[in-house]
């Protein structure tokens, strides 16, 4: 109103609309935050209580406690469901978290055979069943997290004390995170897809570093992963994310088909760039391989931002710009900084952050402005 972009009557209508929305509870995020924090604290308190009194309990008392942990929270959620759906979802989520603790505690009580990925499989199955029955967003997030943890655990256990399959797990999880991030489409919106996009967006950058640095020190006397197991692992690592992308996006899943060879090429290039074996390693060739690796990261970040513009998704634009900035910063630390003096390298680094940050922010704003103009 002060800038004379709207008149007084429009301003009063906006004030009335916001007041009515606040009165109906439209601004209740502090309450939701308190409920979520309360749920997390309850989970921590239950686990601490069980840990403190576990040795003093009989096997029967332990099993009864396990059942109560799972049942009480779900019963409380069912009781408050008609009054407040958000609190019911939080309590159901606490109940599903308690289910995981109950599964592993039950295995300890009855001295079951140790196969810890099987516990995550049952936990994930419980989350999927809860989501099918309740359609709660928290259950879907838990299922989306627990299922890949189960598959990763199976692979880690199957290839224990073996070498040769280090790249499979980070690349498969990276492709799954990108699939989660791509769950939102212009014609397919919803809270569940938004939650999956958040999970994928938060995991994508750390998993990219894992793709580049996948393996620790593996003793040479370890045997290699059998070819049949390795082939099956690669098929599952790539087929599961691509199949999920086909379910979530239909024909619009084709960008994931391009991302699959990109992440495989990045993993291969990163491994070649760290090939320091041999009596006299070719450092010049290794340096060029590192440049190829960073070039791949820069191209991938640019393509992610372009994908966000094409599908009107702000989070992909922001992630693409952030990824490009991280690529430039890591390249400077890895290939440029050690070639300068200490003071000159720090001055250059400061200029890189100041000028580069300004340029990236201007680029991000231009991309978002272009996005706003393209959205009808």
Buried (B, 14 or more C-beta within 10 A) or exposed (E): EEEEEEEEEEEEEEEEEEEEEEEEEEEBEEEEEEBBEBBBEBBEEBBEEBEEEBEEBEEEEBBEBBEBBBBBBBEBBBEBBEEEEBBBBBBBBBBBBBBBBBBBBBBEBEEEEEEBBBBBBBBBBBBBBBBEEBEBBBBBBBBBBBBBBBBBBBBEEBBEEBBBBBBBBBBBBBBBBBBBBBBBBEEEEEEBBEBBBBBBBBBBBEBBEBBBEBEEEEEEEEEEBBEEBBEEBBEBBBEBBBEBBBEBBEEBBEBBEEBBEBBBBBBBBBBBBBEEEEEEEEEEEBEEBBBBBBEBBBBBBBBBBBBBBEBBBBBBBBBBBBBBBBBBBBBBEBEEBEEEEEEEBEEBBEEBBEEBEEEBEEBBEEBBEEBEEEEE
